[in-house]
Amino acid sequence: MPSGIYKRTKSKKLSKEHKWKIMENAKVNPNYGMRGKKHTETTKQKLRKANLGKKLSEEHIRNDPEYKQWVRKVKLRDKQTRWINDENCKGYNIVHHIFPWRKYPKLRYKLKNGITLCQVHHKRVHKTRAKERLFEKLFSYLVNQK
């Protein structure tokens, strides 16, 4: 039988205890469903290709002491308050780069390039990439008013 095609069989009804054990094992071991199986060579190559450009956790931006210091300074400047505060606000405060990290390396740690937002508004800013320039102008204006 070719891989990826499975014979359909009548499944037994599982007891609640058995289902519970399966769920617990899946939580402990994320590869629980792959136990006893091996990836094909093409799948292995795809996984390698997908993970090629990813950085190791030690090199990640959030582990950079200069970045952590920048975040602290921006939060201090903003007095731990969000710039946009309405009924939709939820979650903790996040410091957002007004001008993107990758596009503007010289502005990465500038105090005026940071703004404090809640989780909800931070996600909205990232989802509306088409309106990115609008947010850049608005946030820059707000920060410069301080």
Residue frames relative to the residue before (quaternion, step in Angstrom):
aa qw qx qy qz dx dy dz
M 1.0000 0.0000 0.0000 0.0000 0.00 0.00 0.00
P 0.4607 -0.6913 0.4742 0.2916 3.67 -0.75 0.96
S 0.5631 -0.6068 0.4345 0.3549 3.55 -1.13 0.68
G 0.7374 0.3928 -0.2983 0.4615 3.56 -1.07 0.73
I 0.7003 0.3665 -0.2592 0.5550 3.58 1.25 -0.27
Y 0.0981 -0.8212 0.5619 0.0144 3.55 -0.62 1.10
K 0.4672 -0.6536 0.5186 0.2923 3.53 -1.10 0.75
R 0.3751 -0.7338 0.5227 0.2182 3.53 -0.82 0.99
T 0.0060 -0.7990 0.6004 -0.0329 3.56 -0.77 1.04
K 0.5522 -0.5616 0.4792 0.3872 3.51 -1.27 0.33
S 0.2604 -0.7779 0.5506 0.1549 3.54 -0.77 0.97
K 0.4790 -0.6488 0.5124 0.2951 3.50 -1.17 0.69
K 0.4755 -0.6146 0.5279 0.3426 3.54 -1.17 0.49
L 0.2763 -0.7713 0.5541 0.1472 3.55 -0.84 1.00
S 0.4743 -0.6499 0.5059 0.3110 3.53 -1.09 0.68
K 0.6522 -0.5117 0.3790 0.4112 3.57 -1.24 0.37
E 0.6325 0.5386 -0.3336 0.4456 3.59 1.02 -0.80
H 0.6624 0.5091 -0.3029 0.4586 3.56 0.97 -0.91
K 0.6359 0.5172 -0.3226 0.4734 3.60 0.99 -0.85
W 0.6372 0.5408 -0.3169 0.4484 3.56 1.00 -0.90
K 0.6532 0.5117 -0.3131 0.4619 3.62 0.96 -0.88
I 0.6356 0.5272 -0.3257 0.4605 3.57 0.99 -0.84
M 0.6627 0.5026 -0.3046 0.4642 3.61 0.93 -0.91
E 0.6623 0.5074 -0.3113 0.4549 3.59 0.91 -0.88
N 0.6543 0.5043 -0.3140 0.4680 3.59 0.96 -0.84
A 0.6424 0.5199 -0.3226 0.4615 3.59 1.02 -0.77
K 0.6387 0.5185 -0.3304 0.4627 3.62 1.07 -0.68
V 0.6798 0.4906 -0.2851 0.4646 3.57 0.97 -0.91
N 0.8020 0.1392 -0.0431 0.5793 3.55 0.92 -0.92
P 0.3231 -0.7864 0.4902 0.1921 3.62 -0.26 1.22
N 0.6870 0.4571 -0.2818 0.4896 3.62 1.19 -0.44
Y 0.2276 0.8249 -0.4910 0.1636 3.58 1.24 0.38
G 0.6849 0.4921 -0.2859 0.4550 3.57 0.94 -0.86
M 0.6857 0.4743 -0.2769 0.4777 3.60 1.20 -0.46
R 0.3978 0.7401 -0.4754 0.2606 3.60 1.25 -0.08
G 0.8116 0.2174 -0.1883 0.5086 3.56 -0.84 1.01
K 0.6864 0.4343 -0.2775 0.5131 3.59 1.25 -0.09
K 0.2172 -0.7648 0.5899 0.1415 3.57 -1.19 0.46
H 0.5003 -0.6315 0.4998 0.3180 3.54 -1.16 0.67
T 0.4773 -0.6329 0.5201 0.3181 3.55 -1.16 0.60
E 0.6665 -0.5049 0.3597 0.4141 3.57 -1.23 0.35
T 0.6484 0.5108 -0.3346 0.4546 3.61 0.95 -0.79
T 0.6375 0.5111 -0.3305 0.4724 3.61 1.02 -0.75
K 0.6303 0.5316 -0.3303 0.4594 3.59 0.98 -0.83
Q 0.6596 0.5049 -0.3086 0.4635 3.59 0.97 -0.88
K 0.6409 0.5193 -0.3215 0.4649 3.58 1.01 -0.80
L 0.6495 0.5123 -0.3137 0.4662 3.59 0.98 -0.84
R 0.6415 0.5181 -0.3231 0.4644 3.59 0.97 -0.84
K 0.6632 0.5118 -0.2939 0.4603 3.55 0.95 -0.95
A 0.6586 0.5168 -0.3039 0.4548 3.60 0.98 -0.84
N 0.7511 0.3908 -0.2096 0.4892 3.58 1.02 -0.76
L 0.3895 0.7704 -0.4439 0.2403 3.59 1.29 -0.08
G 0.7891 0.3626 -0.1818 0.4613 3.59 0.70 -1.05
K 0.5239 0.6604 -0.4105 0.3476 3.59 1.24 -0.14
K 0.4061 -0.7154 0.5214 0.2269 3.53 -1.05 0.85
L 0.5310 -0.5905 0.4951 0.3523 3.52 -1.25 0.42
S 0.6432 -0.5634 0.3521 0.3806 3.56 -1.12 0.60
E 0.6110 0.5616 -0.3603 0.4261 3.62 1.07 -0.63
E 0.7088 0.4498 -0.2487 0.4831 3.57 1.12 -0.71
H 0.4565 0.7212 -0.4359 0.2855 3.58 1.25 -0.21
I 0.6475 -0.5693 0.3669 0.3493 3.55 -1.13 0.79
R 0.6854 0.5064 -0.3023 0.4271 3.59 0.91 -0.86
N 0.6406 0.4941 -0.3305 0.4861 3.59 1.25 -0.19
D 0.5124 0.6455 -0.4092 0.3915 3.57 1.29 -0.06
P 0.4334 -0.7226 0.4672 0.2678 3.65 -0.61 1.05
E 0.6197 0.5432 -0.3428 0.4510 3.59 1.08 -0.69
Y 0.6355 0.5177 -0.3172 0.4769 3.58 1.07 -0.78
K 0.6496 0.5214 -0.3151 0.4549 3.60 0.93 -0.90
Q 0.6463 0.5109 -0.3108 0.4741 3.57 1.01 -0.83
W 0.6289 0.5322 -0.3272 0.4628 3.60 0.99 -0.81
V 0.6417 0.5217 -0.3179 0.4637 3.59 0.95 -0.91
R 0.6532 0.5159 -0.3121 0.4579 3.61 0.91 -0.91
K 0.6711 0.5082 -0.2992 0.4492 3.57 0.91 -0.92
V 0.6511 0.5046 -0.3175 0.4698 3.58 0.96 -0.85
K 0.6634 0.4961 -0.3088 0.4673 3.61 0.92 -0.85
L 0.6310 0.5198 -0.3306 0.4716 3.60 1.05 -0.71
R 0.6468 0.5196 -0.3144 0.4614 3.55 0.95 -0.88
D 0.7296 0.4137 -0.2227 0.4969 3.57 1.00 -0.88
K 0.3795 -0.7530 0.4528 0.2897 3.58 1.33 0.04
Q 0.6257 -0.5938 0.3069 0.4021 3.56 1.03 0.94
T 0.5718 0.5758 -0.3975 0.4285 3.61 1.15 0.49
R 0.5043 -0.6544 0.4848 0.2872 3.54 -1.22 0.59
W 0.4890 -0.6593 0.4856 0.3008 3.54 -1.11 0.68
I 0.7353 0.2395 -0.1635 0.6126 3.57 1.08 -0.69
N 0.0822 0.8075 -0.5750 0.1033 3.56 -0.54 1.15
D 0.2331 0.7612 -0.5735 0.1930 3.57 -0.42 1.24
E 0.7601 -0.3897 0.2620 0.4492 3.58 -1.29 -0.15
N 0.6261 0.5532 -0.3349 0.4356 3.62 1.21 -0.33
C 0.5108 0.6806 -0.4109 0.3271 3.60 1.21 -0.38
K 0.1127 0.7590 -0.6324 0.1064 3.51 -0.99 0.99
G 0.7718 0.3934 -0.2664 0.4226 3.53 -1.27 0.41
Y 0.6789 -0.4949 0.3738 0.3931 3.50 -1.37 -0.09
N 0.5990 -0.5696 0.4285 0.3648 3.55 -1.32 0.25
I 0.1135 -0.7715 0.6250 0.0358 3.53 -1.08 0.85
V 0.3139 -0.7179 0.5838 0.2128 3.58 -0.99 0.81
H 0.1567 -0.8085 0.5669 0.0186 3.54 -0.70 1.20
H 0.4068 -0.6751 0.5560 0.2639 3.57 -1.06 0.79
I 0.4057 -0.7118 0.5188 0.2439 3.58 -0.74 1.03
F 0.7443 0.2042 -0.1162 0.6251 3.55 0.92 -0.96
P 0.5397 -0.6987 0.3563 0.3059 3.61 -0.53 1.20
W 0.6394 -0.5763 0.3950 0.3210 3.50 -1.18 0.89
R 0.7352 0.4428 -0.2471 0.4497 3.59 0.77 -1.01
K 0.7059 0.4847 -0.2725 0.4388 3.58 0.94 -0.88
Y 0.8044 0.2173 -0.0825 0.5467 3.58 1.04 -0.75
P 0.1028 -0.8472 0.5189 0.0496 3.62 0.40 1.19
K 0.6377 0.5389 -0.3380 0.4345 3.61 1.10 -0.59
L 0.7127 0.4467 -0.2487 0.4803 3.59 1.19 -0.50
R 0.3481 0.7981 -0.4529 0.1916 3.58 1.28 -0.04
Y 0.8218 0.2141 -0.0897 0.5204 3.58 0.79 -0.93
K 0.3879 0.6954 -0.5036 0.3350 3.58 1.17 0.48
L 0.5329 -0.6598 0.4375 0.2987 3.55 -0.91 0.98
K 0.6837 0.4961 -0.2833 0.4541 3.59 1.02 -0.78
N 0.6318 0.5216 -0.3366 0.4642 3.59 1.28 -0.06
G 0.6681 0.4785 -0.3095 0.4784 3.60 1.21 0.30
I 0.0100 -0.7755 0.6313 -0.0038 3.55 -1.15 0.65
T 0.3657 -0.7361 0.5300 0.2088 3.58 -1.02 0.81
L 0.0102 0.7897 -0.6099 0.0646 3.54 -0.83 1.11
C 0.4980 -0.5972 0.5122 0.3647 3.57 -1.29 0.26
Q 0.7039 -0.4646 0.3198 0.4317 3.59 -1.26 0.22
V 0.6511 0.5369 -0.3191 0.4312 3.59 0.93 -0.90
H 0.7211 0.4292 -0.2580 0.4788 3.58 0.78 -1.01
H 0.5889 0.5618 -0.3698 0.4482 3.60 1.10 -0.59
K 0.6552 0.4955 -0.3096 0.4789 3.61 0.96 -0.84
R 0.6420 0.5335 -0.3262 0.4436 3.57 0.97 -0.83
V 0.6331 0.5275 -0.3340 0.4575 3.56 0.97 -0.83
H 0.6958 0.4694 -0.2815 0.4651 3.59 0.91 -0.88
K 0.6457 0.5256 -0.3272 0.4471 3.61 1.08 -0.62
T 0.7298 0.3980 -0.2313 0.5055 3.59 1.07 -0.66
R 0.0188 -0.8408 0.5401 -0.0298 3.57 0.65 1.14
A 0.6006 0.5730 -0.3670 0.4198 3.62 1.06 -0.63
K 0.7329 0.3840 -0.2215 0.5160 3.56 1.10 -0.70
E 0.2425 0.8247 -0.4837 0.1644 3.57 1.28 0.32
R 0.6574 0.5186 -0.3113 0.4494 3.58 0.89 -0.91
L 0.6144 0.5480 -0.3395 0.4549 3.57 1.06 -0.76
F 0.6766 0.4799 -0.2925 0.4757 3.59 0.89 -0.93
E 0.6147 0.5504 -0.3502 0.4433 3.58 0.99 -0.80
K 0.6833 0.4793 -0.2868 0.4701 3.58 0.88 -0.93
L 0.6684 0.5097 -0.2996 0.4514 3.58 0.89 -0.95
F 0.7033 0.4632 -0.2744 0.4643 3.58 0.79 -1.01
S 0.6231 0.5295 -0.3448 0.4609 3.59 1.02 -0.74
Y 0.6394 0.5232 -0.3186 0.4647 3.56 0.98 -0.86
L 0.6682 0.5070 -0.3056 0.4507 3.60 0.87 -0.93
V 0.6778 0.4932 -0.2905 0.4614 3.57 0.87 -0.96
N 0.6763 0.4993 -0.2978 0.4523 3.59 0.96 -0.79
Q 0.5769 0.5880 -0.3736 0.4263 3.60 1.22 -0.34
K 0.6026 0.5826 -0.3580 0.4114 3.61 1.14 -0.48
